[in-house]
Amino acid sequence: MKIEFLNGENLPSDIAVSSARTCYTSKGIISPEESVEWKRKPSLLEDIFKSGHHTTLQHTHITMMISGISRHLIWRLLHSHSYYNSEQVSQRYAKMSIKNMHYPKGGDRDRWEKFYSDRFSEYLELINILEKPLENILPKFKKGEKSKKAQEIARYVLPVGTEAYLYHTVNILTILRYISAAPYLPEARAEAIEFADILARKLIELDISLKPLVEFAQTQKAIFPKHNIDRYRNLGEVFDVVGDMSFEVNENYGGIMRASQTLFDEGVLGGFSSYMKISLSADAQNQRHRRSLAIRPSLEESFQEEFYTPKIIENSPEVKDIYLKSMRESYNFFKEERGNIGFSEAIYSLPNSHLIEIVERNDWSSFQHKSQMRLCFNAQEEIYDLTYKQVKKLRELNVEGSENLLPPCSIRYQKKLYPICPEGNRFCGIKVWKEQFEDYRREI
């Protein structure tokens, strides 16, 4: 695992202390430079941190270039909260390599190499076989994208031990929280501790004044919450509805002024909750909607051998046989390794398709934006289907304004905005805006 910091001009401790001092002076802003040699800097920094005045540590953001980290740890730690920004290599658009795999602590390297090799062989085989049926479905001007579409579908057989690389930006407080939380994660714990140790070392190298804060974070006991997921299972895609959507809809989800990002509308006052089963792969994308807050219980709490099957695989017997074989072998290997090295480490062998249970809460403004993005045919099939079900249920419940939950092209068509499709050369090739919502379903 490798982490590189893209450093800023001022040290985080100087910014934190200066911002704190600025609160208590009538002489104007105290610059970071004025705190570099200030005698009370160390004591004030520790005092404001340990007394809970953490906002001073949120002024400095660190952009990291991270490589050699498993997708499962990214899902469980880096993207399971709202206070980050990431640009991560996509399994939808970039072909994966067997060179980038995480080997769990205590695992038999030879066994894991054989397991990973088999899964990658199936991944490549599925890409090859899926190209033909995809070519038959895709619009003429999209047929050249058949390989990309095939790898998007084939990625479901890849294990979550596949490694990734990414840009990741968080503030100093969030880094300290990573360090504190790592030893208490329910899965990928050994890798999380390695990640936290590197972060601790890098922070101290960046700013020696942060050493007491890092050491304090390392002594704190985090508690991973237990969730009674049973209470939500029968509640469905929409429950606990509060308010409605009778506010003006932003017609362009790609615009700089998205609804409620800077100028809050009434949509932030209400919303709804959803229980859903979603694959690890799809939820990794779903997490990027950072204002759609969700609980993601420990996988061991409600573990079942359940997985998602894309429609085109379900409808192709030859492809389905390969896919089901991959699922069987992945779960069999997982069960064996669970007995050998424990659940937390065996987790890397679970397929991307493995279904998990989450409960999510959307305010209306956030969901209005999310539905525009995910009702677009360029969205992942699985997230599209889940979003469609949510919107359909909201309409059945006669939630005012739910008729405006449409893909961006349909909204822009209604408002006579051009180009109707805002996706440019990524246009799906289908004039969705001419369809009724009930007929608006995708083939793949």
Order of alpha helices (4+ residues) and beta strands (2+ residues): beta-alpha-alpha-beta-beta-alpha-alpha-beta-alpha-alpha-alpha-beta-beta-alpha-beta-alpha-alpha-alpha-beta-alpha-alpha-alpha
